[in-house]
Amino acid sequence: MAKTVQTSTDAAGLTSSLGSSARRSAIKQVIGRSLKKMGYTLSRNKPPTKLVFRNIPGWFSDAEAEALYTLAATAPVRRILEVGHFLGRSTSAICEGIRDAGSVIEFNSYDLGLASAEEFVAHYRRVFDTCSSQPSRESEELVFSQEKTTSEIAKMHLRRFDLDRFVNLITGDFTVLDRTQYGLIFCDATHDRGEIALNLPHLVRVSSDDCVWALHDMNPGNVADVFGASPARLIRVVDTLGIFRFQRQTPGSQNVDQGLPPSA
Ligand SMILES: C[S@@+](CC[C@H](N)C(=O)[O-])C[C@H]1O[C@@H](n2cnc3c(N)ncnc32)[C@H](O)[C@@H]1O
């Protein structure tokens, strides 16, 4: 007996009497079955994240935002620090975590608030070892031309989603201004060896004994530099977000095994 293959014309014929959504799903089933016969399987795209961070410009991926949100919602901490809110993209994920946890958490977030291309270049020429010291298009278009600080713009973005009430946005250098101790720290100022050398000793200073660090822009070289400058254990890397457990070394404490997973 001759073998027949059902075509999309057959599918349209089969479903002509159905309503439009029933028709779409019947057509999908017919196509799915035909593809399966040919050895292919159809998979659904991942559902989009429910977090609002995508509405705020900046540099943070879906997976990174979800990971940061989960840390903020589940870490049993009283204080969270963010270094580098820029326009509030990563900040919003932390705020949503705090909101959904329903607990009282003090969340302090700093940004240098560089207000012009000249200030930007002067700062990063002093700091960066390998990264570019040229301002991004986002900085030019969304900050320098607005005559507002990044904290003001971040507050505006967060207010749209009723998230500004969960964070104290501070314009300035955390290494100079902050004297608190935190149980969870997200730092977006660890882009290369120069910036890690500058900021990491201050992260150590403001960390509680078992602080969780989420450090952005981690690659094997940056992870090695973090290990070189602090007693920390790498737990996981999500895209480029490195999640570490900082373990302060006190007299008599063991050295931490700093095994680096192959994925880092
Ligand atoms: C890559 S941007 C942050 C992007 C942001 N997290 C996002 O989700 O889009 C890095 C920011 O870190 C800030 N920064 C760098 N060093 C800092 C420091 N020592 N204290 C406070 N902010 C700092 C800079 O002003 C800059 O806006």
The ligand as an ORCA input file, in Angstrom:
! r2SCAN-3c Opt
* xyz 0 1
  C      28.162     48.156     34.238
  S      27.510     49.475     35.145
  C      26.210     48.779     36.065
  C      25.089     48.225     35.234
  C      23.864     47.822     36.020
  N      24.152     46.937     37.128
  C      22.817     47.194     35.122
  O      22.109     46.274     35.546
  O      22.662     47.643     33.975
  C      28.743     49.706     36.382
  C      28.439     50.846     37.327
  O      29.255     50.690     38.478
  C      29.463     51.963     39.036
  N      30.628     51.886     39.933
  C      31.888     51.500     39.613
  N      32.677     51.562     40.701
  C      31.899     51.981     41.731
  C      32.128     52.271     43.118
  N      33.351     52.120     43.628
  N      31.119     52.713     43.881
  C      29.883     52.876     43.342
  N      29.586     52.621     42.034
  C      30.583     52.183     41.239
  C      29.671     52.870     37.823
  O      29.317     54.189     38.129
  C      28.760     52.226     36.771
  O      27.577     52.944     36.552
*
